[in-house]
Amino acid sequence: MEVIYLLIPLSLLFLVASVWFFSWAVRNAQYDDLQGPAHRIILDDRDRQRTLTEAAKSSTEAGDTSP
């Protein structure tokens, strides 16, 4: 029964720390955009592939027109 005198304050301390950490995360914009970085990875790969393809086409076309 004496252990409850330790567990209740520890659980309250844990609750206060959890609420403080969550409020800190919200204030520092940690939850603003959860989908953006995931989509940005895919879009960056598509943009990089597109620029590589366009560069290859332009170098091929430049090679065809040279005498």
C-alpha positions as CSV (number, residue, x, y, z in Angstrom):
1,M,0.0,0.0,0.0
2,E,2.9,2.3,0.6
3,V,3.9,2.0,-3.1
4,I,0.8,4.0,-4.1
5,Y,2.3,7.0,-2.3
6,L,5.2,6.8,-4.8
7,L,3.2,5.9,-7.9
8,I,0.6,8.7,-7.7
9,P,3.1,11.5,-7.6
10,L,5.2,9.9,-10.3
11,S,2.2,9.4,-12.6
12,L,1.2,13.1,-12.0
13,L,4.7,14.2,-12.8
14,F,4.6,12.1,-16.0
15,L,1.3,13.6,-16.9
16,V,2.6,17.2,-16.5
17,A,5.7,16.4,-18.5
18,S,3.6,14.9,-21.3
19,V,1.3,17.8,-21.5
20,W,4.2,20.2,-21.4
21,F,6.0,18.3,-24.2
22,F,2.9,18.2,-26.4
23,S,2.2,21.9,-25.9
24,W,5.9,22.7,-26.8
25,A,5.6,20.6,-29.9
26,V,2.4,22.4,-31.0
27,R,3.9,25.9,-30.3
28,N,7.0,25.1,-32.3
29,A,5.0,24.0,-35.3
30,Q,5.9,20.3,-35.2
31,Y,2.5,19.3,-36.3
32,D,1.8,21.9,-39.0
33,D,2.5,19.8,-42.1
34,L,2.7,16.1,-41.7
35,Q,2.1,15.2,-45.4
36,G,4.3,17.8,-47.1
37,P,7.7,16.2,-46.4
38,A,6.5,12.8,-47.5
39,H,5.2,14.2,-50.8
40,R,8.2,16.4,-51.3
41,I,10.5,13.3,-51.4
42,I,8.4,11.9,-54.3
43,L,8.1,15.2,-56.2
44,D,11.9,15.8,-55.8
45,D,12.6,12.5,-57.5
46,R,10.2,13.2,-60.3
47,D,11.7,16.7,-60.9
48,R,15.2,15.3,-60.8
49,Q,14.3,12.6,-63.3
50,R,12.6,15.1,-65.5
51,T,15.7,17.4,-65.6
52,L,18.0,14.5,-66.3
53,T,15.8,13.4,-69.2
54,E,15.6,16.9,-70.6
55,A,19.4,17.3,-70.3
56,A,19.9,14.0,-72.1
57,K,17.6,15.1,-74.9
58,S,19.2,18.5,-75.3
59,S,22.7,16.9,-75.4
60,T,21.5,14.4,-78.0
61,E,19.9,17.1,-80.1
62,A,23.0,19.3,-79.8
63,G,25.1,16.3,-81.0
64,D,22.8,15.7,-84.0
65,T,23.0,19.3,-85.3
66,S,26.8,19.7,-85.1
67,P,28.7,19.2,-88.4
